[in-house]
């Protein structure tokens, strides 16, 4: 039967996982901001087209 890694190794793994989680959270927030900006811009373009304004 396999043994669990020692406490030091488990703490190192935990630190790596927490860092990866934080990075994933930052990337998600960044992607959300980009999507929001894109949606806003597309809404503005559609509104301008409805009003007959072209860019």
PyMOL Python script that loads the backbone (N, CA, C, O; Angstrom):
from pymol import cmd

cmd.read_pdbstr("""\
ATOM      1  N   UNK A   1       0.840  -1.183   0.000  1.00  0.00           N
ATOM      2  CA  UNK A   1       0.000   0.000   0.000  1.00  0.00           C
ATOM      3  C   UNK A   1       0.885   1.246   0.000  1.00  0.00           C
ATOM      4  O   UNK A   1       1.873   1.310   0.731  1.00  0.00           O
ATOM      5  N   UNK A   2       0.529   2.230  -0.817  1.00  0.00           N
ATOM      6  CA  UNK A   2       1.320   3.452  -0.904  1.00  0.00           C
ATOM      7  C   UNK A   2       1.161   4.277   0.356  1.00  0.00           C
ATOM      8  O   UNK A   2       0.112   4.280   1.001  1.00  0.00           O
ATOM      9  N   UNK A   3       2.250   4.987   0.691  1.00  0.00           N
ATOM     10  CA  UNK A   3       2.216   5.883   1.839  1.00  0.00           C
ATOM     11  C   UNK A   3       2.035   7.311   1.356  1.00  0.00           C
ATOM     12  O   UNK A   3       2.447   7.659   0.249  1.00  0.00           O
ATOM     13  N   UNK A   4       1.425   8.127   2.181  1.00  0.00           N
ATOM     14  CA  UNK A   4       1.281   9.542   1.876  1.00  0.00           C
ATOM     15  C   UNK A   4       2.631  10.230   2.011  1.00  0.00           C
ATOM     16  O   UNK A   4       3.480   9.801   2.793  1.00  0.00           O
ATOM     17  N   UNK A   5       2.827  11.303   1.244  1.00  0.00           N
ATOM     18  CA  UNK A   5       4.072  12.067   1.394  1.00  0.00           C
ATOM     19  C   UNK A   5       4.152  12.686   2.789  1.00  0.00           C
ATOM     20  O   UNK A   5       3.142  12.821   3.480  1.00  0.00           O
ATOM     21  N   UNK A   6       5.354  13.053   3.187  1.00  0.00           N
ATOM     22  CA  UNK A   6       5.514  13.662   4.507  1.00  0.00           C
ATOM     23  C   UNK A   6       4.848  15.040   4.541  1.00  0.00           C
ATOM     24  O   UNK A   6       4.428  15.563   3.509  1.00  0.00           O
ATOM     25  N   UNK A   7       4.759  15.614   5.728  1.00  0.00           N
ATOM     26  CA  UNK A   7       4.039  16.874   5.918  1.00  0.00           C
ATOM     27  C   UNK A   7       4.655  18.018   5.112  1.00  0.00           C
ATOM     28  O   UNK A   7       3.933  18.851   4.565  1.00  0.00           O
ATOM     29  N   UNK A   8       5.982  18.059   5.038  1.00  0.00           N
ATOM     30  CA  UNK A   8       6.652  19.121   4.291  1.00  0.00           C
ATOM     31  C   UNK A   8       6.256  19.067   2.813  1.00  0.00           C
ATOM     32  O   UNK A   8       5.967  20.100   2.208  1.00  0.00           O
ATOM     33  N   UNK A   9       6.242  17.883   2.244  1.00  0.00           N
ATOM     34  CA  UNK A   9       5.867  17.719   0.841  1.00  0.00           C
ATOM     35  C   UNK A   9       4.414  18.102   0.621  1.00  0.00           C
ATOM     36  O   UNK A   9       4.083  18.751  -0.370  1.00  0.00           O
ATOM     37  N   UNK A  10       3.549  17.704   1.538  1.00  0.00           N
ATOM     38  CA  UNK A  10       2.136  18.057   1.425  1.00  0.00           C
ATOM     39  C   UNK A  10       1.938  19.567   1.494  1.00  0.00           C
ATOM     40  O   UNK A  10       1.104  20.112   0.771  1.00  0.00           O
ATOM     41  N   UNK A  11       2.687  20.246   2.348  1.00  0.00           N
ATOM     42  CA  UNK A  11       2.590  21.707   2.445  1.00  0.00           C
ATOM     43  C   UNK A  11       3.091  22.374   1.167  1.00  0.00           C
ATOM     44  O   UNK A  11       2.518  23.370   0.726  1.00  0.00           O
ATOM     45  N   UNK A  12       4.145  21.839   0.572  1.00  0.00           N
ATOM     46  CA  UNK A  12       4.641  22.376  -0.697  1.00  0.00           C
ATOM     47  C   UNK A  12       3.605  22.205  -1.800  1.00  0.00           C
ATOM     48  O   UNK A  12       3.381  23.111  -2.603  1.00  0.00           O
ATOM     49  N   UNK A  13       2.979  21.036  -1.829  1.00  0.00           N
ATOM     50  CA  UNK A  13       1.929  20.776  -2.824  1.00  0.00           C
ATOM     51  C   UNK A  13       0.765  21.739  -2.609  1.00  0.00           C
ATOM     52  O   UNK A  13       0.229  22.297  -3.566  1.00  0.00           O
ATOM     53  N   UNK A  14       0.381  21.930  -1.360  1.00  0.00           N
ATOM     54  CA  UNK A  14      -0.710  22.852  -1.038  1.00  0.00           C
ATOM     55  C   UNK A  14      -0.387  24.268  -1.495  1.00  0.00           C
ATOM     56  O   UNK A  14      -1.249  24.949  -2.052  1.00  0.00           O
ATOM     57  N   UNK A  15       0.850  24.722  -1.267  1.00  0.00           N
ATOM     58  CA  UNK A  15       1.254  26.060  -1.709  1.00  0.00           C
ATOM     59  C   UNK A  15       1.161  26.189  -3.229  1.00  0.00           C
ATOM     60  O   UNK A  15       0.705  27.209  -3.746  1.00  0.00           O
ATOM     61  N   UNK A  16       1.597  25.149  -3.937  1.00  0.00           N
ATOM     62  CA  UNK A  16       1.536  25.181  -5.401  1.00  0.00           C
ATOM     63  C   UNK A  16       0.088  25.220  -5.888  1.00  0.00           C
ATOM     64  O   UNK A  16      -0.244  25.941  -6.829  1.00  0.00           O
ATOM     65  N   UNK A  17      -0.757  24.444  -5.241  1.00  0.00           N
ATOM     66  CA  UNK A  17      -2.169  24.409  -5.630  1.00  0.00           C
ATOM     67  C   UNK A  17      -2.831  25.760  -5.358  1.00  0.00           C
ATOM     68  O   UNK A  17      -3.613  26.249  -6.175  1.00  0.00           O
ATOM     69  N   UNK A  18      -2.520  26.355  -4.221  1.00  0.00           N
ATOM     70  CA  UNK A  18      -3.094  27.666  -3.900  1.00  0.00           C
ATOM     71  C   UNK A  18      -2.618  28.731  -4.881  1.00  0.00           C
ATOM     72  O   UNK A  18      -3.397  29.595  -5.285  1.00  0.00           O
ATOM     73  N   UNK A  19      -1.342  28.674  -5.269  1.00  0.00           N
ATOM     74  CA  UNK A  19      -0.821  29.629  -6.251  1.00  0.00           C
ATOM     75  C   UNK A  19      -1.511  29.425  -7.599  1.00  0.00           C
ATOM     76  O   UNK A  19      -1.861  30.394  -8.273  1.00  0.00           O
ATOM     77  N   UNK A  20      -1.705  28.174  -7.986  1.00  0.00           N
ATOM     78  CA  UNK A  20      -2.390  27.880  -9.254  1.00  0.00           C
ATOM     79  C   UNK A  20      -3.834  28.352  -9.208  1.00  0.00           C
ATOM     80  O   UNK A  20      -4.350  28.875 -10.196  1.00  0.00           O
ATOM     81  N   UNK A  21      -4.488  28.171  -8.065  1.00  0.00           N
ATOM     82  CA  UNK A  21      -5.867  28.633  -7.913  1.00  0.00           C
ATOM     83  C   UNK A  21      -5.945  30.149  -8.051  1.00  0.00           C
ATOM     84  O   UNK A  21      -6.840  30.665  -8.719  1.00  0.00           O
ATOM     85  N   UNK A  22      -5.015  30.864  -7.425  1.00  0.00           N
ATOM     86  CA  UNK A  22      -4.996  32.329  -7.502  1.00  0.00           C
ATOM     87  C   UNK A  22      -4.774  32.780  -8.939  1.00  0.00           C
ATOM     88  O   UNK A  22      -5.440  33.702  -9.410  1.00  0.00           O
ATOM     89  N   UNK A  23      -3.847  32.142  -9.635  1.00  0.00           N
ATOM     90  CA  UNK A  23      -3.569  32.504 -11.022  1.00  0.00           C
ATOM     91  C   UNK A  23      -4.800  32.239 -11.889  1.00  0.00           C
ATOM     92  O   UNK A  23      -5.137  33.051 -12.750  1.00  0.00           O
ATOM     93  N   UNK A  24      -5.465  31.121 -11.668  1.00  0.00           N
ATOM     94  CA  UNK A  24      -6.679  30.805 -12.429  1.00  0.00           C
ATOM     95  C   UNK A  24      -7.772  31.841 -12.154  1.00  0.00           C
ATOM     96  O   UNK A  24      -8.498  32.240 -13.065  1.00  0.00           O
ATOM     97  N   UNK A  25      -7.884  32.269 -10.907  1.00  0.00           N
ATOM     98  CA  UNK A  25      -8.875  33.292 -10.542  1.00  0.00           C
ATOM     99  C   UNK A  25      -8.565  34.608 -11.262  1.00  0.00           C
ATOM    100  O   UNK A  25      -9.469  35.263 -11.782  1.00  0.00           O
ATOM    101  N   UNK A  26      -7.279  34.992 -11.289  1.00  0.00           N
ATOM    102  CA  UNK A  26      -6.882  36.223 -11.977  1.00  0.00           C
ATOM    103  C   UNK A  26      -7.173  36.132 -13.476  1.00  0.00           C
ATOM    104  O   UNK A  26      -7.671  37.084 -14.077  1.00  0.00           O
ATOM    105  N   UNK A  27      -6.864  34.996 -14.066  1.00  0.00           N
ATOM    106  CA  UNK A  27      -7.119  34.814 -15.496  1.00  0.00           C
ATOM    107  C   UNK A  27      -8.612  34.858 -15.794  1.00  0.00           C
ATOM    108  O   UNK A  27      -9.031  35.400 -16.817  1.00  0.00           O
ATOM    109  N   UNK A  28      -9.411  34.287 -14.902  1.00  0.00           N
ATOM    110  CA  UNK A  28     -10.858  34.297 -15.086  1.00  0.00           C
ATOM    111  C   UNK A  28     -11.401  35.723 -15.015  1.00  0.00           C
ATOM    112  O   UNK A  28     -12.245  36.111 -15.822  1.00  0.00           O
ATOM    113  N   UNK A  29     -10.916  36.495 -14.051  1.00  0.00           N
ATOM    114  CA  UNK A  29     -11.360  37.880 -13.920  1.00  0.00           C
ATOM    115  C   UNK A  29     -10.942  38.699 -15.144  1.00  0.00           C
ATOM    116  O   UNK A  29     -11.701  39.544 -15.619  1.00  0.00           O
ATOM    117  N   UNK A  30      -9.736  38.446 -15.647  1.00  0.00           N
ATOM    118  CA  UNK A  30      -9.247  39.145 -16.824  1.00  0.00           C
ATOM    119  C   UNK A  30     -10.102  38.801 -18.046  1.00  0.00           C
ATOM    120  O   UNK A  30     -10.482  39.685 -18.813  1.00  0.00           O
ATOM    121  N   UNK A  31     -10.400  37.510 -18.220  1.00  0.00           N
ATOM    122  CA  UNK A  31     -11.231  37.083 -19.351  1.00  0.00           C
ATOM    123  C   UNK A  31     -12.636  37.665 -19.247  1.00  0.00           C
ATOM    124  O   UNK A  31     -13.226  38.049 -20.257  1.00  0.00           O
ATOM    125  N   UNK A  32     -13.168  37.730 -18.044  1.00  0.00           N
ATOM    126  CA  UNK A  32     -14.487  38.311 -17.836  1.00  0.00           C
ATOM    127  C   UNK A  32     -14.493  39.792 -18.189  1.00  0.00           C
ATOM    128  O   UNK A  32     -15.442  40.286 -18.797  1.00  0.00           O
ATOM    129  N   UNK A  33     -13.431  40.499 -17.806  1.00  0.00           N
ATOM    130  CA  UNK A  33     -13.334  41.925 -18.124  1.00  0.00           C
ATOM    131  C   UNK A  33     -13.266  42.137 -19.632  1.00  0.00           C
ATOM    132  O   UNK A  33     -13.902  43.049 -20.161  1.00  0.00           O
ATOM    133  N   UNK A  34     -12.501  41.300 -20.323  1.00  0.00           N
ATOM    134  CA  UNK A  34     -12.397  41.411 -21.783  1.00  0.00           C
ATOM    135  C   UNK A  34     -13.759  41.144 -22.426  1.00  0.00           C
ATOM    136  O   UNK A  34     -14.188  41.881 -23.313  1.00  0.00           O
ATOM    137  N   UNK A  35     -14.430  40.094 -21.978  1.00  0.00           N
ATOM    138  CA  UNK A  35     -15.742  39.756 -22.535  1.00  0.00           C
ATOM    139  C   UNK A  35     -16.742  40.880 -22.295  1.00  0.00           C
ATOM    140  O   UNK A  35     -17.532  41.210 -23.180  1.00  0.00           O
ATOM    141  N   UNK A  36     -16.711  41.464 -21.111  1.00  0.00           N
ATOM    142  CA  UNK A  36     -17.621  42.563 -20.788  1.00  0.00           C
ATOM    143  C   UNK A  36     -17.355  43.768 -21.687  1.00  0.00           C
ATOM    144  O   UNK A  36     -18.285  44.388 -22.204  1.00  0.00           O
ATOM    145  N   UNK A  37     -16.084  44.088 -21.864  1.00  0.00           N
ATOM    146  CA  UNK A  37     -15.710  45.212 -22.725  1.00  0.00           C
ATOM    147  C   UNK A  37     -16.164  44.960 -24.166  1.00  0.00           C
ATOM    148  O   UNK A  37     -16.685  45.859 -24.826  1.00  0.00           O
ATOM    149  N   UNK A  38     -15.961  43.729 -24.647  1.00  0.00           N
ATOM    150  CA  UNK A  38     -16.358  43.361 -26.007  1.00  0.00           C
ATOM    151  C   UNK A  38     -17.875  43.453 -26.168  1.00  0.00           C
ATOM    152  O   UNK A  38     -18.364  43.980 -27.168  1.00  0.00           O
ATOM    153  N   UNK A  39     -18.616  42.943 -25.188  1.00  0.00           N
ATOM    154  CA  UNK A  39     -20.075  42.991 -25.262  1.00  0.00           C
ATOM    155  C   UNK A  39     -20.568  44.439 -25.274  1.00  0.00           C
ATOM    156  O   UNK A  39     -21.486  44.779 -26.021  1.00  0.00           O
ATOM    157  N   UNK A  40     -19.965  45.282 -24.452  1.00  0.00           N
ATOM    158  CA  UNK A  40     -20.353  46.699 -24.412  1.00  0.00           C
ATOM    159  C   UNK A  40     -20.084  47.352 -25.765  1.00  0.00           C
ATOM    160  O   UNK A  40     -20.925  48.080 -26.292  1.00  0.00           O
ATOM    161  N   UNK A  41     -18.919  47.088 -26.315  1.00  0.00           N
ATOM    162  CA  UNK A  41     -18.553  47.692 -27.605  1.00  0.00           C
ATOM    163  C   UNK A  41     -19.486  47.210 -28.708  1.00  0.00           C
ATOM    164  O   UNK A  41     -19.916  48.005 -29.543  1.00  0.00           O
ATOM    165  N   UNK A  42     -19.800  45.928 -28.721  1.00  0.00           N
ATOM    166  CA  UNK A  42     -20.707  45.396 -29.743  1.00  0.00           C
ATOM    167  C   UNK A  42     -22.103  46.003 -29.595  1.00  0.00           C
ATOM    168  O   UNK A  42     -22.777  46.260 -30.592  1.00  0.00           O
ATOM    169  N   UNK A  43     -22.528  46.228 -28.379  1.00  0.00           N
ATOM    170  CA  UNK A  43     -23.819  46.869 -28.142  1.00  0.00           C
ATOM    171  C   UNK A  43     -23.814  48.290 -28.706  1.00  0.00           C
ATOM    172  O   UNK A  43     -24.789  48.731 -29.316  1.00  0.00           O
ATOM    173  N   UNK A  44     -22.700  49.002 -28.495  1.00  0.00           N
ATOM    174  CA  UNK A  44     -22.584  50.359 -29.021  1.00  0.00           C
ATOM    175  C   UNK A  44     -22.616  50.353 -30.551  1.00  0.00           C
ATOM    176  O   UNK A  44     -23.248  51.213 -31.165  1.00  0.00           O
ATOM    177  N   UNK A  45     -21.945  49.397 -31.153  1.00  0.00           N
ATOM    178  CA  UNK A  45     -21.921  49.299 -32.620  1.00  0.00           C
ATOM    179  C   UNK A  45     -23.317  49.006 -33.157  1.00  0.00           C
ATOM    180  O   UNK A  45     -23.751  49.611 -34.137  1.00  0.00           O
ATOM    181  N   UNK A  46     -24.016  48.077 -32.514  1.00  0.00           N
ATOM    182  CA  UNK A  46     -25.385  47.742 -32.955  1.00  0.00           C
ATOM    183  C   UNK A  46     -26.302  48.953 -32.827  1.00  0.00           C
ATOM    184  O   UNK A  46     -27.117  49.216 -33.712  1.00  0.00           O
ATOM    185  N   UNK A  47     -26.169  49.688 -31.728  1.00  0.00           N
ATOM    186  CA  UNK A  47     -26.999  50.866 -31.506  1.00  0.00           C
ATOM    187  C   UNK A  47     -26.711  51.912 -32.575  1.00  0.00           C
ATOM    188  O   UNK A  47     -27.637  52.526 -33.106  1.00  0.00           O
ATOM    189  N   UNK A  48     -25.444  52.118 -32.892  1.00  0.00           N
ATOM    190  CA  UNK A  48     -25.066  53.093 -33.920  1.00  0.00           C
ATOM    191  C   UNK A  48     -25.624  52.681 -35.278  1.00  0.00           C
ATOM    192  O   UNK A  48     -26.080  53.531 -36.044  1.00  0.00           O
ATOM    193  N   UNK A  49     -25.594  51.409 -35.577  1.00  0.00           N
ATOM    194  CA  UNK A  49     -26.142  50.932 -36.861  1.00  0.00           C
ATOM    195  C   UNK A  49     -27.643  51.161 -36.924  1.00  0.00           C
ATOM    196  O   UNK A  49     -28.178  51.514 -37.975  1.00  0.00           O
ATOM    197  N   UNK A  50     -28.325  50.961 -35.799  1.00  0.00           N
ATOM    198  CA  UNK A  50     -29.783  51.200 -35.774  1.00  0.00           C
ATOM    199  C   UNK A  50     -30.082  52.673 -36.038  1.00  0.00           C
ATOM    200  O   UNK A  50     -31.095  53.014 -36.648  1.00  0.00           O
ATOM    201  N   UNK A  51     -29.201  53.524 -35.577  1.00  0.00           N
ATOM    202  CA  UNK A  51     -29.413  54.965 -35.757  1.00  0.00           C
ATOM    203  C   UNK A  51     -28.870  55.456 -37.096  1.00  0.00           C
ATOM    204  O   UNK A  51     -28.971  56.638 -37.423  1.00  0.00           O
ATOM    205  N   UNK A  52     -28.298  54.540 -37.859  1.00  0.00           N
ATOM    206  CA  UNK A  52     -27.813  54.904 -39.193  1.00  0.00           C
ATOM    207  C   UNK A  52     -26.433  55.514 -39.213  1.00  0.00           C
ATOM    208  O   UNK A  52     -26.036  56.116 -40.211  1.00  0.00           O
ATOM    209  N   UNK A  53     -25.703  55.371 -38.140  1.00  0.00           N
ATOM    210  CA  UNK A  53     -24.353  55.905 -38.070  1.00  0.00           C
ATOM    211  C   UNK A  53     -23.387  54.770 -38.372  1.00  0.00           C
ATOM    212  O   UNK A  53     -23.507  53.680 -37.813  1.00  0.00           O
ATOM    213  N   UNK A  54     -22.444  55.024 -39.246  1.00  0.00           N
ATOM    214  CA  UNK A  54     -21.434  54.005 -39.533  1.00  0.00           C
ATOM    215  C   UNK A  54     -20.071  54.529 -39.129  1.00  0.00           C
ATOM    216  O   UNK A  54     -19.830  55.735 -39.080  1.00  0.00           O
ATOM    217  N   UNK A  55     -19.185  53.584 -38.841  1.00  0.00           N
ATOM    218  CA  UNK A  55     -17.823  53.989 -38.436  1.00  0.00           C
ATOM    219  C   UNK A  55     -16.853  53.692 -39.530  1.00  0.00           C
ATOM    220  O   UNK A  55     -15.660  53.958 -39.386  1.00  0.00           O
TER     221      UNK A  55
END
""", "prot")
cmd.dss("prot")
cmd.show_as("cartoon", "prot")
cmd.util.cbc("prot")
cmd.orient("prot")
